[in-house]
Amino acid sequence: MNSPGGGHAPDAPDLVDRIQREWAQAYPALDVRPVGVLGRIHHIAAVSSHRLDRHLEPHGVTRSEYDVLGALARSDRPLRASEVVSTTMLSGASITKITESLSRRGLLERRKSERDGRVVLLELTAQGRALVDDELPRRLADDERALAGLTPAERESLAALLRKISAAVGS
């Protein structure tokens, strides 16, 4: 049954319920309940990522590139590549490749540090800032729609529970 927003009723069985039930039937001796939680986390992440990819496509930017631009937009100063690595969950090698590409397209500037010429600092250009300024409100609106059915207290509880799971799986 569909709800007014076009999705399924929150209590209706979903794809993850079916997958969990199938695993339980195929492996009755195993506790497959974690599938109910982590399967939904994976599904939410996949749908959210797909939507973000669709929104970024007209800008000619990938999700990883947007993550780098976002890290720079959140900072109050230029960042070293290693600092971008620590805030994006991307590897150092991919940061180098991504920042070179973004630089060629005029979305960020790579320049040597005045204090240490071996250090490359990364900073958004006006064009890069405009892209983030354009896309962030749309992304937040998508996220808000996803969370619209939760009360503020439920959102806080969910965030706290997900923080525990995140800590348990490590970085």
DAHUMO-V822683 format. One record per backbone hydrogen bond with DSSP energy under -1.0 kcal/mol. NH is the residue of the N-H (numbers start at 1). CO is the residue of the C=O. Records with the same first field share a line. If there is no record, write none. Layout:
NH = CO, CO
This chain:
3 = 7
6 = 3
9 = 1
12 = 9
18 = 14
19 = 15
20 = 16
21 = 17
22 = 18
23 = 19
24 = 20
25 = 21
26 = 22
27 = 23
30 = 27
35 = 32
36 = 33
38 = 34
39 = 35
41 = 37
42 = 38
43 = 39
44 = 40
45 = 41
46 = 42
47 = 43
48 = 44
49 = 45
50 = 46
51 = 47
52 = 48
53 = 49
54 = 50
55 = 51
56 = 52
57 = 53
59 = 56
60 = 57
61 = 56
66 = 62
67 = 63
68 = 64
69 = 65
70 = 66
71 = 67
72 = 68
73 = 69
74 = 70
79 = 122
84 = 80
85 = 81
86 = 82
89 = 85
95 = 91
96 = 92
97 = 93
98 = 94
99 = 95
100 = 96
101 = 97
102 = 98
103 = 99
104 = 100
105 = 101
106 = 103
107 = 102
109 = 123
111 = 121
113 = 119
119 = 116
121 = 111
122 = 79
123 = 109
125 = 107
129 = 125
130 = 126
131 = 127
132 = 128
133 = 129
134 = 130
135 = 131
136 = 132
139 = 135
140 = 136
141 = 137
142 = 138
143 = 139
144 = 140
145 = 141
146 = 142
147 = 143
150 = 147
155 = 151
156 = 152
157 = 153
158 = 154
159 = 155
160 = 156
161 = 157
162 = 158
163 = 159
164 = 160
165 = 161
166 = 162
167 = 163
168 = 164
169 = 165
170 = 166
